[in-house]
Amino acid sequence: MVNPDNVADVAALYERIYLIRRVEEEIIRIYPTDKVKSPVHLSIGQESVSVGVCSNLRSQDIVYATYRGHAAYLAKGGNLNKMFAELYGKVGGFASGKAGSMHLGDIDAGMIGTSAIVSTSIPLAVGNALAMRMQGRDVVTVVFFGEGATDEGVYHESLNFASLKKLPILFVCENNFYAIYSHVRDRMPDANICERANAYRIPAKKIEGGDIFAICNAARDSLAAINAGEGPQFLECMTYRWRDHVGPGEDRHIEYRPDSELDRWIKDDQVARLAGMLDAATRDKIESSTNSRIAAAETAAEESPFPDPEIMYTNVYQ
Ligand SMILES: Cc1ncc(C[n+]2csc(CCOP(=O)(O)OP(=O)(O)O)c2C)c(N)n1
């Protein structure tokens, strides 16, 4: 149980969430220089979901996510240097610069891959859970996806199959209300996502407000149930994307969502919440070592060469 009164618990969460926030702030700063060679989908505002869930995972557990995957990658303990080099399209990246932001995959970090096609990582994650079971390996698979992915047919097939086979998988819906610019109420007659998971006999829990402690503790319970052989579990984590759907910019000018809604979520920022629970010395120590790590990763990415054109056709499956 993560205890908000325990300084070590709070510091550990803050270290991870602050890293993710600062990395994406750096991406915003760097993006106009054109050094980042792929589109970016930022998780700023949504970090508590990845951090809350991944803080309960073991190194052998496997994570799948979406094109909005920086947070999940870093929360799973991904390699910061390899990530920056990958964003810069350099050989030092985990895919030698060929994957970029939308296709994060790093087996050493337990992240098999992310995809730009909505919902496609869900059946892959279910397949991974089946493979782990067949190989007798003690591995839980976790898949992060947006509520927009639950509109897709393959999502329903995946839940059905995972439940039927009682697979060791945790489904985590990051419900930020919008698929690009369309609100969930304009896409579903009844946006009760947990009830839909229950229809496949998968226990589901909704966590309001992006509350990092609630997410942490719900994930811990779900993982315990999976490890006890109870089959798939489902978390619907309410959250909010502060920036535009794609790219580094803000999007208030598009006027598809009320400013007051965004402002309310910014007020409840979980990064600031954790920062406010720590004393200044602990916070400064975490922040300065994190910022040094980020600066070193940016330098390493700058210094890494671009790949030779010949690698274009390696590790490509047709
Ligand atoms: C199969 C498919 N349909 C449509 C798109 C275009 N598209 C890209 S992101 C997106 C919205 C997805 O929203 P959601 O799943 O809630 O995730 P979020 O972007 O909010 O993290 C859409 C429709 C796509 N990439 N793939």
PDBQT file of the ligand as one rigid body, heavy atoms in Angstrom, charges set to zero:
ROOT
HETATM    1  C1  LIG A 401      -7.537   2.812 -36.408  1.00  0.00    +0.000 C 
HETATM    2  C2  LIG A 401      -7.295   4.296 -36.315  1.00  0.00    +0.000 A 
HETATM    3  N1  LIG A 401      -8.338   5.121 -36.493  1.00  0.00    +0.000 NA
HETATM    4  C3  LIG A 401      -8.152   6.467 -36.415  1.00  0.00    +0.000 A 
HETATM    5  C4  LIG A 401      -6.888   6.970 -36.187  1.00  0.00    +0.000 A 
HETATM    6  C5  LIG A 401      -6.700   8.486 -36.044  1.00  0.00    +0.000 C 
HETATM    7  N2  LIG A 401      -6.501   8.790 -34.633  1.00  0.00    +0.000 N 
HETATM    8  C6  LIG A 401      -5.276   8.972 -34.139  1.00  0.00    +0.000 A 
HETATM    9  S1  LIG A 401      -5.285   9.267 -32.494  1.00  0.00    +0.000 SA
HETATM   10  C7  LIG A 401      -6.965   9.194 -32.433  1.00  0.00    +0.000 A 
HETATM   11  C8  LIG A 401      -7.690   9.430 -31.118  1.00  0.00    +0.000 C 
HETATM   12  C9  LIG A 401      -7.545   8.343 -30.157  1.00  0.00    +0.000 C 
HETATM   13  O1  LIG A 401      -8.034   8.751 -28.907  1.00  0.00    +0.000 OA
HETATM   14  P1  LIG A 401      -7.768   7.932 -27.615  1.00  0.00    +0.000 P 
HETATM   15  O2  LIG A 401      -7.743   6.476 -27.915  1.00  0.00    +0.000 OA
HETATM   16  O3  LIG A 401      -8.736   8.369 -26.591  1.00  0.00    +0.000 OA
HETATM   17  O4  LIG A 401      -6.277   8.296 -27.186  1.00  0.00    +0.000 OA
HETATM   18  P2  LIG A 401      -5.604   9.696 -26.866  1.00  0.00    +0.000 P 
HETATM   19  O5  LIG A 401      -5.089  10.244 -28.178  1.00  0.00    +0.000 OA
HETATM   20  O6  LIG A 401      -6.628  10.556 -26.217  1.00  0.00    +0.000 OA
HETATM   21  O7  LIG A 401      -4.467   9.364 -25.967  1.00  0.00    +0.000 OA
HETATM   22  C10 LIG A 401      -7.492   8.924 -33.684  1.00  0.00    +0.000 A 
HETATM   23  C11 LIG A 401      -8.921   8.796 -33.966  1.00  0.00    +0.000 C 
HETATM   24  C12 LIG A 401      -5.820   6.065 -36.038  1.00  0.00    +0.000 A 
HETATM   25  N3  LIG A 401      -4.569   6.471 -35.794  1.00  0.00    +0.000 N 
HETATM   26  N4  LIG A 401      -6.052   4.725 -36.071  1.00  0.00    +0.000 NA
ENDROOT
TORSDOF 0
